Amino acid sequence: MKATMIYWKEGNFWLGKLLEHPEIMTQGETLEELEENIKDAYLLMVMDDVPEEYQKKEVFI
């Protein structure tokens, strides 16, 4: 999945959110850390109600 991260510097931290999911916002000391943190935050949101044992199947929509 591709998403657009919008980001800015505030003090010592980079802050960012996903344009497609503005409810997902995080920070990092570097842009690289911010990008990793935003990926983790997205996965936490997507997997919130999914049980530990799940299956995956690629579908075309």
PDB file of N, CA, C and O in Angstrom:
ATOM      1  N   MET A   1       0.829  -1.176   0.000  1.00  0.00           N
ATOM      2  CA  MET A   1       0.000   0.000   0.000  1.00  0.00           C
ATOM      3  C   MET A   1       0.875   1.242   0.000  1.00  0.00           C
ATOM      4  O   MET A   1       1.881   1.302   0.707  1.00  0.00           O
ATOM      5  N   LYS A   2       0.500   2.209  -0.775  1.00  0.00           N
ATOM      6  CA  LYS A   2       1.192   3.491  -0.763  1.00  0.00           C
ATOM      7  C   LYS A   2       0.341   4.504  -0.026  1.00  0.00           C
ATOM      8  O   LYS A   2      -0.885   4.500  -0.146  1.00  0.00           O
ATOM      9  N   ALA A   3       0.978   5.355   0.723  1.00  0.00           N
ATOM     10  CA  ALA A   3       0.286   6.424   1.427  1.00  0.00           C
ATOM     11  C   ALA A   3       1.177   7.664   1.390  1.00  0.00           C
ATOM     12  O   ALA A   3       2.388   7.566   1.189  1.00  0.00           O
ATOM     13  N   THR A   4       0.574   8.808   1.583  1.00  0.00           N
ATOM     14  CA  THR A   4       1.310  10.058   1.588  1.00  0.00           C
ATOM     15  C   THR A   4       1.470  10.542   3.018  1.00  0.00           C
ATOM     16  O   THR A   4       0.490  10.772   3.727  1.00  0.00           O
ATOM     17  N   MET A   5       2.730  10.693   3.431  1.00  0.00           N
ATOM     18  CA  MET A   5       3.024  11.199   4.758  1.00  0.00           C
ATOM     19  C   MET A   5       3.269  12.699   4.649  1.00  0.00           C
ATOM     20  O   MET A   5       4.097  13.140   3.853  1.00  0.00           O
ATOM     21  N   ILE A   6       2.554  13.475   5.443  1.00  0.00           N
ATOM     22  CA  ILE A   6       2.867  14.896   5.540  1.00  0.00           C
ATOM     23  C   ILE A   6       3.611  15.084   6.859  1.00  0.00           C
ATOM     24  O   ILE A   6       3.249  14.482   7.870  1.00  0.00           O
ATOM     25  N   TYR A   7       4.647  15.915   6.849  1.00  0.00           N
ATOM     26  CA  TYR A   7       5.492  16.024   8.036  1.00  0.00           C
ATOM     27  C   TYR A   7       6.070  17.424   8.168  1.00  0.00           C
ATOM     28  O   TYR A   7       6.137  18.192   7.209  1.00  0.00           O
ATOM     29  N   TRP A   8       6.487  17.726   9.398  1.00  0.00           N
ATOM     30  CA  TRP A   8       7.065  19.018   9.701  1.00  0.00           C
ATOM     31  C   TRP A   8       7.941  18.880  10.940  1.00  0.00           C
ATOM     32  O   TRP A   8       7.804  17.936  11.717  1.00  0.00           O
ATOM     33  N   LYS A   9       8.836  19.836  11.103  1.00  0.00           N
ATOM     34  CA  LYS A   9       9.756  19.850  12.250  1.00  0.00           C
ATOM     35  C   LYS A   9       9.183  20.763  13.320  1.00  0.00           C
ATOM     36  O   LYS A   9       8.769  21.888  13.038  1.00  0.00           O
ATOM     37  N   GLU A  10       9.163  20.271  14.544  1.00  0.00           N
ATOM     38  CA  GLU A  10       8.715  21.062  15.690  1.00  0.00           C
ATOM     39  C   GLU A  10       9.679  20.801  16.831  1.00  0.00           C
ATOM     40  O   GLU A  10       9.699  19.706  17.393  1.00  0.00           O
ATOM     41  N   GLY A  11      10.470  21.792  17.174  1.00  0.00           N
ATOM     42  CA  GLY A  11      11.484  21.613  18.210  1.00  0.00           C
ATOM     43  C   GLY A  11      12.521  20.597  17.751  1.00  0.00           C
ATOM     44  O   GLY A  11      13.100  20.739  16.674  1.00  0.00           O
ATOM     45  N   ASN A  12      12.756  19.570  18.569  1.00  0.00           N
ATOM     46  CA  ASN A  12      13.744  18.538  18.240  1.00  0.00           C
ATOM     47  C   ASN A  12      13.145  17.349  17.501  1.00  0.00           C
ATOM     48  O   ASN A  12      13.863  16.399  17.190  1.00  0.00           O
ATOM     49  N   PHE A  13      11.853  17.379  17.214  1.00  0.00           N
ATOM     50  CA  PHE A  13      11.184  16.221  16.639  1.00  0.00           C
ATOM     51  C   PHE A  13      10.557  16.529  15.291  1.00  0.00           C
ATOM     52  O   PHE A  13      10.157  17.658  15.006  1.00  0.00           O
ATOM     53  N   TRP A  14      10.485  15.495  14.477  1.00  0.00           N
ATOM     54  CA  TRP A  14       9.711  15.525  13.247  1.00  0.00           C
ATOM     55  C   TRP A  14       8.339  14.941  13.575  1.00  0.00           C
ATOM     56  O   TRP A  14       8.248  13.870  14.175  1.00  0.00           O
ATOM     57  N   LEU A  15       7.278  15.636  13.189  1.00  0.00           N
ATOM     58  CA  LEU A  15       5.917  15.168  13.390  1.00  0.00           C
ATOM     59  C   LEU A  15       5.321  14.847  12.034  1.00  0.00           C
ATOM     60  O   LEU A  15       5.643  15.494  11.037  1.00  0.00           O
ATOM     61  N   GLY A  16       4.452  13.848  11.997  1.00  0.00           N
ATOM     62  CA  GLY A  16       3.847  13.505  10.728  1.00  0.00           C
ATOM     63  C   GLY A  16       2.539  12.771  10.886  1.00  0.00           C
ATOM     64  O   GLY A  16       2.237  12.210  11.939  1.00  0.00           O
ATOM     65  N   LYS A  17       1.765  12.786   9.806  1.00  0.00           N
ATOM     66  CA  LYS A  17       0.513  12.040   9.756  1.00  0.00           C
ATOM     67  C   LYS A  17       0.306  11.576   8.332  1.00  0.00           C
ATOM     68  O   LYS A  17       0.934  12.080   7.401  1.00  0.00           O
ATOM     69  N   LEU A  18      -0.582  10.609   8.171  1.00  0.00           N
ATOM     70  CA  LEU A  18      -0.890  10.100   6.843  1.00  0.00           C
ATOM     71  C   LEU A  18      -2.049  10.892   6.262  1.00  0.00           C
ATOM     72  O   LEU A  18      -3.083  11.053   6.910  1.00  0.00           O
ATOM     73  N   LEU A  19      -1.879  11.383   5.054  1.00  0.00           N
ATOM     74  CA  LEU A  19      -2.915  12.162   4.402  1.00  0.00           C
ATOM     75  C   LEU A  19      -4.194  11.346   4.249  1.00  0.00           C
ATOM     76  O   LEU A  19      -5.294  11.875   4.411  1.00  0.00           O
ATOM     77  N   GLU A  20      -4.051  10.063   3.937  1.00  0.00           N
ATOM     78  CA  GLU A  20      -5.210   9.188   3.747  1.00  0.00           C
ATOM     79  C   GLU A  20      -5.868   8.784   5.060  1.00  0.00           C
ATOM     80  O   GLU A  20      -7.040   8.407   5.075  1.00  0.00           O
ATOM     81  N   HIS A  21      -5.135   8.858   6.151  1.00  0.00           N
ATOM     82  CA  HIS A  21      -5.635   8.501   7.489  1.00  0.00           C
ATOM     83  C   HIS A  21      -5.153   9.558   8.483  1.00  0.00           C
ATOM     84  O   HIS A  21      -4.234   9.292   9.258  1.00  0.00           O
ATOM     85  N   PRO A  22      -5.755  10.757   8.477  1.00  0.00           N
ATOM     86  CA  PRO A  22      -5.250  11.842   9.331  1.00  0.00           C
ATOM     87  C   PRO A  22      -5.330  11.559  10.829  1.00  0.00           C
ATOM     88  O   PRO A  22      -4.722  12.271  11.628  1.00  0.00           O
ATOM     89  N   GLU A  23      -6.079  10.521  11.213  1.00  0.00           N
ATOM     90  CA  GLU A  23      -6.131  10.160  12.638  1.00  0.00           C
ATOM     91  C   GLU A  23      -4.836   9.498  13.099  1.00  0.00           C
ATOM     92  O   GLU A  23      -4.602   9.366  14.300  1.00  0.00           O
ATOM     93  N   ILE A  24      -3.996   9.084  12.157  1.00  0.00           N
ATOM     94  CA  ILE A  24      -2.708   8.470  12.495  1.00  0.00           C
ATOM     95  C   ILE A  24      -1.645   9.559  12.491  1.00  0.00           C
ATOM     96  O   ILE A  24      -1.334  10.135  11.448  1.00  0.00           O
ATOM     97  N   MET A  25      -1.092   9.835  13.667  1.00  0.00           N
ATOM     98  CA  MET A  25      -0.064  10.857  13.816  1.00  0.00           C
ATOM     99  C   MET A  25       0.992  10.345  14.774  1.00  0.00           C
ATOM    100  O   MET A  25       0.669   9.688  15.764  1.00  0.00           O
ATOM    101  N   THR A  26       2.253  10.642  14.487  1.00  0.00           N
ATOM    102  CA  THR A  26       3.337  10.205  15.365  1.00  0.00           C
ATOM    103  C   THR A  26       4.512  11.157  15.212  1.00  0.00           C
ATOM    104  O   THR A  26       4.409  12.184  14.541  1.00  0.00           O
ATOM    105  N   GLN A  27       5.634  10.809  15.842  1.00  0.00           N
ATOM    106  CA  GLN A  27       6.819  11.657  15.806  1.00  0.00           C
ATOM    107  C   GLN A  27       8.073  10.800  15.758  1.00  0.00           C
ATOM    108  O   GLN A  27       8.028   9.590  15.977  1.00  0.00           O
ATOM    109  N   GLY A  28       9.196  11.454  15.466  1.00  0.00           N
ATOM    110  CA  GLY A  28      10.495  10.785  15.479  1.00  0.00           C
ATOM    111  C   GLY A  28      11.592  11.819  15.585  1.00  0.00           C
ATOM    112  O   GLY A  28      11.409  12.983  15.229  1.00  0.00           O
ATOM    113  N   GLU A  29      12.733  11.381  16.079  1.00  0.00           N
ATOM    114  CA  GLU A  29      13.872  12.297  16.184  1.00  0.00           C
ATOM    115  C   GLU A  29      14.507  12.546  14.820  1.00  0.00           C
ATOM    116  O   GLU A  29      15.155  13.572  14.612  1.00  0.00           O
ATOM    117  N   THR A  30      14.321  11.601  13.883  1.00  0.00           N
ATOM    118  CA  THR A  30      14.814  11.752  12.511  1.00  0.00           C
ATOM    119  C   THR A  30      13.661  11.440  11.560  1.00  0.00           C
ATOM    120  O   THR A  30      12.648  10.870  11.966  1.00  0.00           O
ATOM    121  N   LEU A  31      13.820  11.815  10.300  1.00  0.00           N
ATOM    122  CA  LEU A  31      12.794  11.483   9.316  1.00  0.00           C
ATOM    123  C   LEU A  31      12.657   9.980   9.148  1.00  0.00           C
ATOM    124  O   LEU A  31      11.554   9.471   8.950  1.00  0.00           O
ATOM    125  N   GLU A  32      13.772   9.272   9.228  1.00  0.00           N
ATOM    126  CA  GLU A  32      13.738   7.821   9.118  1.00  0.00           C
ATOM    127  C   GLU A  32      12.948   7.201  10.271  1.00  0.00           C
ATOM    128  O   GLU A  32      12.144   6.293  10.062  1.00  0.00           O
ATOM    129  N   GLU A  33      13.185   7.699  11.489  1.00  0.00           N
ATOM    130  CA  GLU A  33      12.459   7.192  12.647  1.00  0.00           C
ATOM    131  C   GLU A  33      10.965   7.533  12.537  1.00  0.00           C
ATOM    132  O   GLU A  33      10.110   6.718  12.883  1.00  0.00           O
ATOM    133  N   LEU A  34      10.665   8.730  12.059  1.00  0.00           N
ATOM    134  CA  LEU A  34       9.266   9.121  11.860  1.00  0.00           C
ATOM    135  C   LEU A  34       8.580   8.181  10.882  1.00  0.00           C
ATOM    136  O   LEU A  34       7.453   7.749  11.125  1.00  0.00           O
ATOM    137  N   GLU A  35       9.242   7.861   9.786  1.00  0.00           N
ATOM    138  CA  GLU A  35       8.649   6.964   8.792  1.00  0.00           C
ATOM    139  C   GLU A  35       8.398   5.576   9.376  1.00  0.00           C
ATOM    140  O   GLU A  35       7.341   4.992   9.137  1.00  0.00           O
ATOM    141  N   GLU A  36       9.341   5.043  10.130  1.00  0.00           N
ATOM    142  CA  GLU A  36       9.145   3.740  10.774  1.00  0.00           C
ATOM    143  C   GLU A  36       7.996   3.796  11.778  1.00  0.00           C
ATOM    144  O   GLU A  36       7.171   2.885  11.838  1.00  0.00           O
ATOM    145  N   ASN A  37       7.950   4.866  12.561  1.00  0.00           N
ATOM    146  CA  ASN A  37       6.894   5.005  13.567  1.00  0.00           C
ATOM    147  C   ASN A  37       5.512   5.119  12.930  1.00  0.00           C
ATOM    148  O   ASN A  37       4.536   4.592  13.463  1.00  0.00           O
ATOM    149  N   ILE A  38       5.428   5.803  11.795  1.00  0.00           N
ATOM    150  CA  ILE A  38       4.118   5.960  11.156  1.00  0.00           C
ATOM    151  C   ILE A  38       3.661   4.642  10.539  1.00  0.00           C
ATOM    152  O   ILE A  38       2.465   4.351  10.511  1.00  0.00           O
ATOM    153  N   LYS A  39       4.611   3.841  10.042  1.00  0.00           N
ATOM    154  CA  LYS A  39       4.265   2.501   9.539  1.00  0.00           C
ATOM    155  C   LYS A  39       3.751   1.634  10.688  1.00  0.00           C
ATOM    156  O   LYS A  39       2.746   0.937  10.548  1.00  0.00           O
ATOM    157  N   ASP A  40       4.448   1.683  11.825  1.00  0.00           N
ATOM    158  CA  ASP A  40       4.016   0.915  13.001  1.00  0.00           C
ATOM    159  C   ASP A  40       2.640   1.358  13.474  1.00  0.00           C
ATOM    160  O   ASP A  40       1.799   0.522  13.807  1.00  0.00           O
ATOM    161  N   ALA A  41       2.403   2.668  13.505  1.00  0.00           N
ATOM    162  CA  ALA A  41       1.107   3.188  13.944  1.00  0.00           C
ATOM    163  C   ALA A  41      -0.006   2.737  13.005  1.00  0.00           C
ATOM    164  O   ALA A  41      -1.104   2.408  13.455  1.00  0.00           O
ATOM    165  N   TYR A  42       0.271   2.720  11.709  1.00  0.00           N
ATOM    166  CA  TYR A  42      -0.726   2.264  10.743  1.00  0.00           C
ATOM    167  C   TYR A  42      -1.062   0.786  10.980  1.00  0.00           C
ATOM    168  O   TYR A  42      -2.233   0.407  11.010  1.00  0.00           O
ATOM    169  N   LEU A  43      -0.036  -0.034  11.145  1.00  0.00           N
ATOM    170  CA  LEU A  43      -0.267  -1.459  11.384  1.00  0.00           C
ATOM    171  C   LEU A  43      -1.030  -1.702  12.676  1.00  0.00           C
ATOM    172  O   LEU A  43      -1.896  -2.575  12.728  1.00  0.00           O
ATOM    173  N   LEU A  44      -0.722  -0.941  13.719  1.00  0.00           N
ATOM    174  CA  LEU A  44      -1.464  -1.077  14.981  1.00  0.00           C
ATOM    175  C   LEU A  44      -2.938  -0.760  14.780  1.00  0.00           C
ATOM    176  O   LEU A  44      -3.799  -1.443  15.336  1.00  0.00           O
ATOM    177  N   MET A  45      -3.241   0.273  13.989  1.00  0.00           N
ATOM    178  CA  MET A  45      -4.629   0.638  13.742  1.00  0.00           C
ATOM    179  C   MET A  45      -5.336  -0.440  12.926  1.00  0.00           C
ATOM    180  O   MET A  45      -6.458  -0.830  13.250  1.00  0.00           O
ATOM    181  N   VAL A  46      -4.693  -0.914  11.884  1.00  0.00           N
ATOM    182  CA  VAL A  46      -5.306  -1.906  10.999  1.00  0.00           C
ATOM    183  C   VAL A  46      -5.522  -3.231  11.717  1.00  0.00           C
ATOM    184  O   VAL A  46      -6.539  -3.890  11.500  1.00  0.00           O
ATOM    185  N   MET A  47      -4.590  -3.626  12.562  1.00  0.00           N
ATOM    186  CA  MET A  47      -4.642  -4.933  13.207  1.00  0.00           C
ATOM    187  C   MET A  47      -5.308  -4.888  14.582  1.00  0.00           C
ATOM    188  O   MET A  47      -5.266  -5.879  15.311  1.00  0.00           O
ATOM    189  N   ASP A  48      -5.911  -3.780  14.947  1.00  0.00           N
ATOM    190  CA  ASP A  48      -6.453  -3.579  16.292  1.00  0.00           C
ATOM    191  C   ASP A  48      -7.387  -4.694  16.755  1.00  0.00           C
ATOM    192  O   ASP A  48      -7.218  -5.203  17.863  1.00  0.00           O
ATOM    193  N   ASP A  49      -8.357  -5.083  15.949  1.00  0.00           N
ATOM    194  CA  ASP A  49      -9.345  -6.075  16.371  1.00  0.00           C
ATOM    195  C   ASP A  49      -9.116  -7.462  15.766  1.00  0.00           C
ATOM    196  O   ASP A  49     -10.006  -8.312  15.808  1.00  0.00           O
ATOM    197  N   VAL A  50      -7.943  -7.689  15.212  1.00  0.00           N
ATOM    198  CA  VAL A  50      -7.645  -8.966  14.554  1.00  0.00           C
ATOM    199  C   VAL A  50      -7.031  -9.926  15.573  1.00  0.00           C
ATOM    200  O   VAL A  50      -6.086  -9.555  16.269  1.00  0.00           O
ATOM    201  N   PRO A  51      -7.551 -11.154  15.673  1.00  0.00           N
ATOM    202  CA  PRO A  51      -6.964 -12.116  16.620  1.00  0.00           C
ATOM    203  C   PRO A  51      -5.539 -12.500  16.211  1.00  0.00           C
ATOM    204  O   PRO A  51      -5.148 -12.335  15.056  1.00  0.00           O
ATOM    205  N   GLU A  52      -4.773 -13.015  17.177  1.00  0.00           N
ATOM    206  CA  GLU A  52      -3.377 -13.381  16.915  1.00  0.00           C
ATOM    207  C   GLU A  52      -3.235 -14.383  15.776  1.00  0.00           C
ATOM    208  O   GLU A  52      -2.314 -14.279  14.967  1.00  0.00           O
ATOM    209  N   GLU A  53      -4.131 -15.338  15.711  1.00  0.00           N
ATOM    210  CA  GLU A  53      -4.080 -16.360  14.667  1.00  0.00           C
ATOM    211  C   GLU A  53      -5.032 -15.950  13.552  1.00  0.00           C
ATOM    212  O   GLU A  53      -6.245 -16.123  13.667  1.00  0.00           O
ATOM    213  N   TYR A  54      -4.488 -15.415  12.491  1.00  0.00           N
ATOM    214  CA  TYR A  54      -5.289 -14.974  11.359  1.00  0.00           C
ATOM    215  C   TYR A  54      -4.664 -15.481  10.072  1.00  0.00           C
ATOM    216  O   TYR A  54      -3.515 -15.923  10.056  1.00  0.00           O
ATOM    217  N   GLN A  55      -5.420 -15.415   9.012  1.00  0.00           N
ATOM    218  CA  GLN A  55      -4.937 -15.824   7.696  1.00  0.00           C
ATOM    219  C   GLN A  55      -4.938 -14.632   6.774  1.00  0.00           C
ATOM    220  O   GLN A  55      -5.657 -13.660   7.005  1.00  0.00           O
ATOM    221  N   LYS A  56      -4.129 -14.702   5.720  1.00  0.00           N
ATOM    222  CA  LYS A  56      -4.063 -13.620   4.735  1.00  0.00           C
ATOM    223  C   LYS A  56      -4.321 -14.191   3.349  1.00  0.00           C
ATOM    224  O   LYS A  56      -3.957 -15.329   3.052  1.00  0.00           O
ATOM    225  N   LYS A  57      -4.944 -13.397   2.520  1.00  0.00           N
ATOM    226  CA  LYS A  57      -5.147 -13.756   1.119  1.00  0.00           C
ATOM    227  C   LYS A  57      -5.163 -12.460   0.319  1.00  0.00           C
ATOM    228  O   LYS A  57      -5.884 -11.520   0.656  1.00  0.00           O
ATOM    229  N   GLU A  58      -4.372 -12.417  -0.729  1.00  0.00           N
ATOM    230  CA  GLU A  58      -4.330 -11.245  -1.589  1.00  0.00           C
ATOM    231  C   GLU A  58      -5.572 -11.228  -2.475  1.00  0.00           C
ATOM    232  O   GLU A  58      -5.903 -12.226  -3.115  1.00  0.00           O
ATOM    233  N   VAL A  59      -6.250 -10.092  -2.506  1.00  0.00           N
ATOM    234  CA  VAL A  59      -7.433  -9.928  -3.334  1.00  0.00           C
ATOM    235  C   VAL A  59      -7.243  -8.709  -4.224  1.00  0.00           C
ATOM    236  O   VAL A  59      -6.551  -7.763  -3.849  1.00  0.00           O
ATOM    237  N   PHE A  60      -7.838  -8.730  -5.363  1.00  0.00           N
ATOM    238  CA  PHE A  60      -7.765  -7.614  -6.288  1.00  0.00           C
ATOM    239  C   PHE A  60      -9.092  -6.882  -6.274  1.00  0.00           C
ATOM    240  O   PHE A  60     -10.144  -7.488  -6.477  1.00  0.00           O
ATOM    241  N   ILE A  61      -9.045  -5.590  -6.036  1.00  0.00           N
ATOM    242  CA  ILE A  61     -10.279  -4.804  -5.988  1.00  0.00           C
ATOM    243  C   ILE A  61     -10.242  -3.697  -7.018  1.00  0.00           C
ATOM    244  O   ILE A  61     -11.196  -2.926  -7.129  1.00  0.00           O
TER     245      ILE A  61
END
